[in-house]
Amino acid sequence: MSTGGDMDVTCGCGHHFDAWLWQSANVTTNPELKTSILNGEINMVKCPSCGSKFHVEVPFLYHDMSGKEWIWVYPLGHEKETAAIHAKVGEMWDRLTGSMPPDLRESLEREYKVLVLFGMDALVGRLRSKSSK
Ligand SMILES: [Zn+2]
């Protein structure tokens, strides 16, 4: 499942507006979201006042069920909170797998890559390097 919502965004010009931001993308069920990530269009907003376009970085979950990757992308600048973020992501993963039957849980834990990246560019770089191989 992919999720998102309207959020209050502030432009460099000082204008506030609501924009739809993705908070998670299941690229197996929504492959078009993977395309927007690769094109740098995900969470790109346009200010209705001055017309400038910019990225809004929010904690974002990239889930690829066929590639078995569960990647949290945190905004750049949050690197100093790495330990806390890893702990939180670990907790979310445990909560997710904790509701599953033990054998399924075991195979998920064996097969899935659970990662934390900083900045959407890091995710794009990772996806590009994988697809070119
Ligand atoms: Zn503006």
Residues whose N, C-alpha, C, O or C-beta is under 5 A from the ligand:
A	BS01	ZN	C11 G12 C13 H15 C47 S49 C50 G51
